[in-house]
Amino acid sequence: MKRKFLLISTILVSTFIFAQEKPFVVPAVENWKAAKGELQWNQLTSISYSDAVLKDEAQYLSGFLENISATLGKGGSVSLQLCTDKKMGQEGYQLTVKPKGVTIKGQTEQAILWGIQTLQQLKVQNKPLTCGTITDKPAYPMRGMMIDVGRKYIPLSYLYSLVNLLSYYKMNTLQVHLNDNGFRDYFHGNWNETYSAFRIESEFFPGLTAKDGYYTKKGFHDFILYAKQMGVEIIPEFDAPAHSLAFTHYRPSLACEEYGDDHLDLRNPAVIPFLDSLYTEYLGGPDPVFCCPRMHIGTDEYSNKDSVVVELFRKLADHLIRHVESFGKQAMLWGSLTHAKGKTPVKADNVMMQMWYNGYANPKDMKAQGYQMVSIPDRTVYIVPEAGYYYNYLNCKHIYERWTPAQIADQRFEERDPQISGGMFAVWNDICGNGISVGDIHHRIFPAVQVISEKTWRAVNDTLGYATWDEQRKLLGEGYTCNQLGNTEIELGILPANTIINKSDETQIGYDYQVDFDITWAAEPEGTILLQNPYSKVYLSDPIGGWLGYARDGYLYTFNYKGKAGRKEHIAIKGTNRSTTLYVNGKLVQELGIERRFASEKKQYNYIRTLIFPLQKTGAFKSQISNFKAKKI
């Protein structure tokens, strides 16, 4: 009897341990069925794919499997297979690991890619593959983020990297907010001085496009197609009739005197033809610039002081929805129809509304009216870097433990309610000219992507325990096609001038880091670069005063230090997400931290002086540099 009890106990314990071998990925897999055995990564020596349409996915897969060959047909140690299984849906996949190889099945290319991303996340953990089967599909069809490029120019090269990151975490939506403006109070109360931008090339309206950074039509078109290949839908947004200072700077006659120049005058009959033409430029033709299934019409935060204007606002919203639909696109808008409550009907059928603030659009009312809702509650998922309101970094613990898309501010819906399309987070660059960098924005985006991915795909609360999840999610990184966090570390005995260290634009080291080197100074002319990549430059002698400094995102920062020809010194530069600090021969020279500045007597803001250190190529310096080290600290 005792022996039988021990045998049963052993079986139960073994089964329990065996069942706990569920692989860790973000987002967590829906179902896992373990089997006996392991598979070593070096056993994956070939890729086969069942259909020619999977060629791109196979090539992507080969990139992190040591560039192994991929062929159409059967027999690969990794097999990608399109199948017909309606239970999987459009994004569901099955990943099976056996002692002889891996099989990924799905109904669509996107589903196969999600299986590949799961495999990639398993690979970066440097453990053998446990045999078993993952069956996985999302709780919500829309999972993504919005990025404000109107108030701060974000290079297209970064948006490509962002798409790669989103894809790695099975986030399938990127909304690009293409026009906006700063707050007048930060520009001496003068609308003419207030910053505004429209970020895409325009031939219908020459002069409308921002001069400090924009996207060409072809460039944005190609970007949309690339994102689609990576499983990510781009949703372009034109925000009007508020947030429209770029339009009224271009055509002052469209401005509303009563509410301010950032409002279009809805009483002006020229407003609708202007917006119609603008949309037609990008949605019209056999191969439109916006070659994507949806278009966002904005419509947030317009004044509701005048009931007549409210009706005009509702009329415009309805008109733009139908105008977008005339090009075969689904229309999307910011929730505002509780704020702009009126009698004029606004089309709801097949229209998607972002629920950002319940005072502007009451979710229960919008659901009753028939809108498809996207959960993006401002007090939970809004990032506004260094603004002092909303979040600087999202409260990931709160989101992980307490939020799903079914929670829209103080209103809770049934989980997986079919009228809730999913959830997103937003990055707003409200404080124009505050020194924030693309790298700083990405540093905030990275953990947000991970936690929103987790909660929109799985839609369950606190399954693993936040502390454990938080520790493990950091190990997954950004995927092999993204290095915006700057995980490059290098050590060189001699740092030669005019040398490409790495061809990748993202060769850099990010927070927290220390760069050290010994230097024998030569007389360096102003503008002498030490190291650079497309995002930033570090100067031995800056272009204006000859100081040691750096430039990125259109900003130039200098330390109170100049090199002197013939002098031998040890230089150290430390960087965090709060400051950049220079040491010479072990002594602190200067810390460039967050600086409090005055926009006016009443308005202050934080000015950011951070640096993600570039390591792609060296400049034409004459100084001798040795013992160069760039390390995380």
Secondary structure, 3 states (H helix, E strand, C coil): CHHHHHHHHHHHHHHHHHHCCCCCCCCCCCEEEEEEEEECHHHCCCEEECCHHHHHHHHHHHHHCCCCCEEECCCCCEEEEECCCHHHCCCCEEEEEECCEEEEEECCHHHHHHHHHHHHHHHCCCCCEEEEEEEECCCCCEEEEEEECCCCCCCHHHHHHHHHHHHHCCCCEEEEECEEECCHHHHCCCCCCCCEEECECCCCCCCCCCCCCCECHHHHHHHHHHHHHCCCEEEEEEEECCCCHHHHHHCHHHEECCCEEEEECCCCCCHHHHHHHHHHHHHCCCCCCCCCCEEEEECCCCCCCCHHHHHHHHHHHHHHHHHHHCCCCEEEEECCCCCCCCCCCCCCCCCEEEECCCCCCCHHHHHHHCCEEEECCHHHHEECCCCCCCECCCCHHHHHHHCCCCEECCEECCCCCCCEEEEEEEECCCCCCCCCCHHHHHHHHHHHHHHHHHHHHCCCCCCCCHHHHHHHHHHHCCCCCCCCCCECCEEEEECCCCCECCCCCCCEECCCEEEEEEEECCCCCCCEEEEEECCEEEEEECCCCCCCEEEECCEEEECCCCCCCCCEEEEEEEECCCCEEEEECCEEEEEECCEEEECCCCCEEEECCCCCEECCEECCCCCEEEEEEEEEC
